[in-house]
Amino acid sequence: MHRTGAPLRIAAAVELASLIVLLGNLATVHLPAVTTLMGPVHGCAYLFTVVATARDPRRTFAAVASSLLPGVGGLLAVRLLNRATERAGRAPAN
């Protein structure tokens, strides 16, 4: 059974982790160096998850739409793509 590729899973996790760091920095000391580093990391990870989900041959509207949510959207998209794979594996062959 094919599962969602590692690059998408990693990018989704990096997207969530970087958002947590950015929000934690904003809520506490607001160091400009943290924002300068983590802002582009979060942006790149977000764009990667959206594009990777949209280009996946198993994509569904729900997976692509959920990938647009910042932070948790990438992880939701991975889950939805894996469900689509599982359903395709159980579908009867023509």
C-alpha positions as CSV (number, residue, x, y, z in Angstrom):
1,M,0.0,0.0,0.0
2,H,1.4,3.4,-1.1
3,R,1.5,6.0,1.6
4,T,2.0,9.8,1.2
5,G,5.7,10.5,0.5
6,A,8.1,11.6,3.2
7,P,8.8,15.0,1.7
8,L,5.2,16.1,2.2
9,R,5.0,14.7,5.7
10,I,8.2,16.4,6.6
11,A,7.1,19.7,5.1
12,A,3.8,19.5,7.0
13,A,5.5,18.9,10.3
14,V,8.0,21.7,9.6
15,E,5.1,24.0,8.8
16,L,3.4,23.3,12.1
17,A,6.6,23.5,14.2
18,S,7.6,26.8,12.6
19,L,4.2,28.3,13.2
20,I,4.3,27.2,16.9
21,V,7.8,28.8,17.2
22,L,6.6,32.0,15.5
23,L,3.5,32.3,17.7
24,G,5.5,31.5,20.8
25,N,8.0,34.1,20.0
26,L,5.2,36.6,19.3
27,A,3.5,35.8,22.7
28,T,6.7,36.0,24.7
29,V,9.9,38.0,23.9
30,H,9.4,38.7,20.2
31,L,13.0,38.4,19.1
32,P,13.5,39.8,15.6
33,A,16.1,37.1,14.9
34,V,13.6,34.3,15.5
35,T,11.1,36.0,13.2
36,T,13.7,36.6,10.5
37,L,14.7,32.9,10.5
38,M,11.3,31.2,11.1
39,G,9.2,33.4,8.9
40,P,10.7,32.2,5.6
41,V,11.0,28.6,6.9
42,H,7.2,28.6,7.6
43,G,6.4,30.3,4.3
44,C,8.4,27.8,2.3
45,A,7.0,24.8,4.1
46,Y,3.5,26.1,3.7
47,L,4.0,26.7,-0.1
48,F,5.6,23.3,-0.5
49,T,2.7,21.5,1.2
50,V,0.1,23.3,-0.9
51,V,1.9,22.6,-4.2
52,A,2.8,19.0,-3.3
53,T,-0.8,18.3,-2.3
54,A,-2.2,19.9,-5.5
55,R,0.2,17.9,-7.7
56,D,-0.5,14.6,-6.0
57,P,-2.3,12.2,-8.3
58,R,-4.5,11.0,-5.4
59,R,-5.6,14.5,-4.5
60,T,-9.1,15.3,-3.6
61,F,-10.8,18.7,-3.3
62,A,-10.9,18.2,0.5
63,A,-7.1,17.5,0.6
64,V,-6.2,20.5,-1.4
65,A,-8.6,22.8,0.5
66,S,-7.3,21.6,3.8
67,S,-3.7,22.1,2.7
68,L,-4.5,25.8,2.4
69,L,-5.0,26.1,6.2
70,P,-1.8,27.4,7.8
71,G,-0.2,25.2,10.4
72,V,-2.4,22.1,10.6
73,G,-3.5,22.0,6.9
74,G,-0.5,20.1,5.7
75,L,-1.0,17.4,8.3
76,L,-4.7,17.2,7.4
77,A,-3.9,16.9,3.8
78,V,-1.4,14.0,4.4
79,R,-4.2,12.2,6.4
80,L,-6.7,12.7,3.6
81,L,-4.3,11.6,0.9
82,N,-3.6,8.4,2.9
83,R,-7.3,7.8,3.3
84,A,-7.7,8.1,-0.5
85,T,-4.9,5.6,-1.0
86,E,-6.5,3.2,1.5
87,R,-9.9,3.5,-0.3
88,A,-8.3,3.0,-3.7
89,G,-6.7,-0.2,-2.3
90,R,-10.0,-1.6,-1.2
91,A,-11.9,-0.7,-4.3
92,P,-12.9,-3.6,-6.5
93,A,-10.8,-4.0,-9.7
94,N,-12.6,-3.5,-13.0
